[in-house]
Structures are given as C-alpha cells and as structure tokens.
Amino acid sequence: MRQHSSRLALILVAAAAIMGCQALGYEKPKTLEQRIGYADATLTGVNNAATQQLEAHTISSTDAEAVAKVTTSADKALRGAEAALAAGDTATAEGKLAAAVAVLTQLDAWLAKPADQRAELPAPLPESSP
C-alpha cells in the first residue's frame, strides 16, 4: 500500500508540475541547451524516486546501487553533451543527450513498475570521452 501511495504522490506531483507549467505559459524545451536542462531535471527526479523507494523498502540496496550507476552514466553523457555544445559540436551533443534521455526513460519506467513486475535494470551507458 505504501508503495502505491508513494507512486501516486509522485504521479500527482509530476502532473501538477506539467499542468502548472502549461498554465503559466512555459513551453516545452526547444533548444538543445533547454533540452539538456530538462534532462538534468529528469535525472534529479529519477534519483529522488529511487531514494524514496529505497527508504520505503520497495527497492533493495543492490538495486539502488545499480540505479546510481545508470544515473551516473546518464549524468556523464549530459555533461558531455554540454561540453560538445559549448565546442559547437551539436551532432555529438544531440547524440549524448539522446543516449541519456533513452536510459533515463527506461529507468523511470522501471521505477514506476510494481516490484514484482520489474525486469532487469537498464545498463549504464558506455564510457566515452566528453
């Protein structure tokens, strides 16, 4: 029950944030810099959700460590995207952003499932130079 109420609370907060942003006239991120910022916010949300689930004992400490490895790899990709953007290499920045967003989306979906319906965690992104 506690797992479901935590998940429901997260969903309600996310929905309120999205609806609130739309009501305030905020637009969906369009520029590459804005999309990297949005991905950073998603990364924070995934980390917070994993921490809450660990505290609620709905994920194991082993799973939490695996989540941390995946989010660390996504963070490195986002920092690489920022560096590539600053260097004017938008193609590399787009690629790193896409990789980070893909793994964060998978991880978010994994965290949203009930514990008994979870498959394997997504793998961390491979190491690459920024």
Residue pairs with C-beta under 8 A, 6 or more apart in sequence:
2 56
2 58
3 53
3 56
3 58
3 114
3 115
6 52
6 53
6 56
6 58
7 112
10 49
10 52
14 45
29 35
29 37
29 38
32 81
32 85
32 90
32 93
32 94
32 97
33 85
35 97
36 78
36 81
36 82
36 85
36 93
36 97
39 74
39 78
39 97
39 100
39 101
39 104
40 78
42 101
42 104
42 108
43 71
43 74
43 75
43 78
43 100
43 104
45 108
46 67
46 71
46 104
46 107
46 108
46 111
47 67
47 68
47 71
49 108
49 111
50 59
50 64
50 67
50 68
50 71
50 111
51 64
53 59
53 64
53 111
54 61
54 64
58 115
59 67
59 111
59 115
63 121
66 121
67 107
67 111
67 121
69 124
70 103
70 107
70 121
70 122
70 123
70 124
70 125
71 104
71 107
72 124
73 103
73 124
73 125
73 126
73 127
74 100
74 103
74 104
74 107
74 125
75 100
76 125
76 127
76 130
77 96
77 97
77 99
77 100
77 103
77 125
77 128
78 96
78 97
78 100
79 130
80 92
80 93
80 96
80 128
80 129
80 130
81 92
81 93
81 94
81 96
81 97
81 100
82 93
83 130
84 90
84 92
84 93
84 96
84 130
85 93
96 128
99 125
100 125
103 122
103 123
103 124
103 125
106 122
107 121
107 122
110 118
110 119
110 121
110 122
